[in-house]
Amino acid sequence: MPKFTHLHVHSHYSLLDGLPKIDELLDYVKELGMDSVAITDHGVMYGAIEFYKKAKAKKIKPIIGCEVYTAFEKMTDKRPNIDAPRNHLILLAKNQQGYKNLVKLVTIAHLEGYYYKPRIDDEVLEKYAEGLIGLSACIQGKIPKLLLANRTDEAEALAKKYESIFGKGNFYLELQHHANIPDQARANKKLAELSQKTGIPLVCTNDIHYLRKDDSEAQDILMLINTGADINDPERLSMTQDDFSMKSPEQMAEEFKDYPEALENTKKIADACNVEIELGKTKLPVFPLPEGKTAEQFLEELCQQGLKTRYGENPDQKVTERLKYELSVIEKTGFAGYFLIVQDFVNWAKQNRIIVGPGRGSAGGSIVAYLTNITNVDP
């Protein structure tokens, strides 16, 4: 069996676009005899942790990625039809820094670049490219589009730019085999020529949106819901015209027999991607403390101020005993920083006339939360 890894895969977290659920996807990877697979949902990373945990449990190497949308010009440019049609780029995390940068890019795409879709641009990509591998994506990628438009010099310049952004050996020109898509074979030929000219390596994928070939009809129903299109419209967006399933390594080897290096490079990339996510450990931002104070000391100081505000100069003994007990528990469990963070944003919201609830759940019974103004119910 040829060594091969699928590096362009959409799960059901590509909402109303990808069909495979994570468990089904991983089971099918095993069934086809592969030991690694990537997840590259459109513009999002909702499924990354579920995918990571379940892949590890099934002894499959998880490769965490995303198919990002790249802005036609700047991600801050927002005017009608500016990105029609969409531009795609595959990003894969090689290591912890790459994973953090991928999370950062997807966050920026939603908070700053969002215009119908979450978008990034080359400027922000350059800032957060460390630890990432880039693939030029399907024929909706900028480089294939330029090649198909016979703008070869621009395609070459862009390919070299991406190679410079990601670093030599971290950017690949992506081939796919979709015989019924007229431009695909032409794009492959031009990508191979570009690879030969620039030395930028090739890699092959199948842009998976469903697992088995006969799943295409179910995935098409998702697309109809997504686009609101008429099922009888011959111009509507559909993937039924070709095979976007998870093909076996043997089938991929047969389809890319003219480009054996593209097949080999899937394993090269899989071997280079080694993200280890630490789970089950609380990770909090560091709360800025007054000089010389620990989080526990500063929290106690805020509580002492709160005692006077809530109970006056001479609080009842049961109040002070309750406070002393809670602070000892918080110190023991290491949650002083957490209380400081929560009181900070709750008090900021109240000062800025943003409605905050009176408190609920077990935390509503905490006198520390009451004294720091997090909750408004005297426990």
C-alpha positions, 0 to 999 in steps of 0.5 A, spaced: 500 500 500 502 506 498 504 511 503 499 517 503 495 522 507 489 526 506 491 533 507 484 537 505 478 534 508 472 537 510 468 535 516 461 536 518 464 542 522 464 546 515 457 547 516 452 545 511 458 544 506 462 538 509 458 531 511 463 527 515 462 526 522 469 526 526 468 519 528 465 516 521 471 520 518 476 517 523 473 510 522 474 510 515 481 513 515 482 506 519 478 502 514 482 505 508 489 503 512 491 510 513 494 512 520 494 520 519 489 525 516 488 532 516 482 536 518 481 543 514 474 546 515 472 552 511 474 558 515 473 555 522 476 550 527 470 548 531 472 541 530 479 541 532 479 539 539 474 533 538 478 531 532 485 531 536 482 527 542 478 522 538 484 521 533 489 520 538 484 515 542 484 511 535 491 511 534 491 516 528 495 522 527 491 528 527 493 534 523 490 540 525 489 545 519 484 550 516 482 552 509 482 559 510 478 565 505 483 570 503 481 577 501 482 579 494 485 585 496 486 587 504 481 584 509 479 590 511 476 592 504 469 591 504 464 592 498 459 588 494 462 582 491 469 584 492 471 576 493 466 573 488 468 568 487 472 566 494 479 565 494 482 559 498 488 557 502 490 551 506 494 552 512 496 546 516 499 546 523 506 543 524 508 545 531 505 548 537 507 555 535 503 553 528 497 551 532 497 558 536 498 562 529 492 558 526 488 560 532 490 567 531 489 567 524 482 564 524 480 569 530 482 575 526 479 573 520 472 573 524 473 579 528 477 583 523 476 580 516 469 578 516 465 580 510 460 574 508 466 570 510 472 570 515 477 572 511 485 574 512 490 577 507 497 576 506 499 582 510 496 578 517 498 571 514 506 574 514 505 576 521 503 569 523 506 564 518 511 561 523 510 553 524 505 553 518 505 549 512 501 552 506 498 549 500 495 552 494 488 549 495 483 547 489 482 551 483 479 556 488 486 558 490 489 564 487 495 561 484 490 556 480 486 562 478 491 566 475 494 560 472 487 558 468 487 566 466 494 565 463 497 570 468 503 566 469 508 571 471 503 573 477 502 566 479 509 565 479 510 571 483 505 569 488 507 562 489 514 565 490 511 570 495 508 564 499 514 560 499 517 566 502 512 567 507 512 560 510 519 559 509 522 554 504 519 547 504 513 549 507 509 551 501 506 546 496 502 547 489 496 543 490 494 538 485 487 534 485 484 529 480 477 531 478 476 529 471 469 532 470 471 539 472 474 542 465 479 546 468 482 541 473 487 537 468 489 544 465 490 547 472 494 541 474 499 541 468 500 549 469 501 547 477 506 542 475 510 547 470 510 552 475 513 547 480 518 545 475 520 552 474 520 555 481 522 548 485 516 549 489 514 542 491 507 539 489 502 535 493 496 531 491 489 532 495 482 530 494 478 536 497 474 531 501 466 533 503 464 526 504 466 519 505 464 514 500 462 516 493 455 514 494 454 520 499 454 525 494 447 526 494 446 527 501 452 532 501 448 535 495 442 536 500 446 540 505 449 545 499 442 546 497 440 548 504 446 552 505 445 556 498 438 556 498 438 554 491 433 551 486 435 543 485 433 544 478 438 550 477 443 547 472 448 553 474 447 552 482 453 550 486 454 543 487 459 537 488 455 531 484 459 532 478 465 529 480 468 525 486 469 529 492 470 522 497 475 520 501 479 516 496 483 510 498 491 510 497 491 506 492 486 510 488 490 516 489 496 513 487 493 511 480 490 518 479 497 521 480 502 516 477 504 521 473 506 525 479 509 520 484 513 526 488 506 529 489 504 523 493 510 522 497 509 529 499 503 528 503 507 523 508 513 528 508 508 533 510 504 529 515 511 527 518 512 534 519 506 536 523 507 534 530 502 538 534 501 536 541 495 539 545 495 539 553 488 538 555 485 537 562 489 543 565 486 550 566 490 555 562 488 562 564 490 569 562 495 572 567 492 578 571 496 584 572 497 585 579 500 591 583 507 591 584 509 586 590 502 583 591 500 575 589 493 574 586 491 571 593 493 577 596 490 582 591 483 578 591 483 578 599 484 586 599 478 587 594 474 582 598 476 587 604 474 593 601 467 589 599 466 587 606 465 595 608 461 596 602 456 590 603 456 590 610 459 596 613 465 597 618 463 591 623 461 585 619 458 579 622 463 574 625 459 569 620 461 573 614 468 574 616 469 566 617 465 565 611 470 569 607 476 566 610 474 559 609 472 561 601 479 564 600 483 558 603 479 554 598 481 559 592 488 559 594 488 551 595 485 550 588 489 556 585 483 560 582 485 567 585 487 569 578 480 566 575 476 571 580 480 577 579 479 576 571 472 575 572 471 581 577 475 585 572 470 584 566 464 584 570 465 591 573 468 594 567 461 591 564 457 595 569 461 601 569 459 601 561 452 600 562 452 593 559 447 589 563 450 583 567 446 578 571 445 577 578 449 571 578 447 564 577 449 556 579 454 554 584 458 561 584 452 565 586 453 562 593 460 565 593 461 570 598 468 572 594 463 573 588 459 577 592 464 582 595 468 583 588 461 585 585 461 579 580 454 577 583 449 581 586 446 576 591 448 576 598 449 568 600 
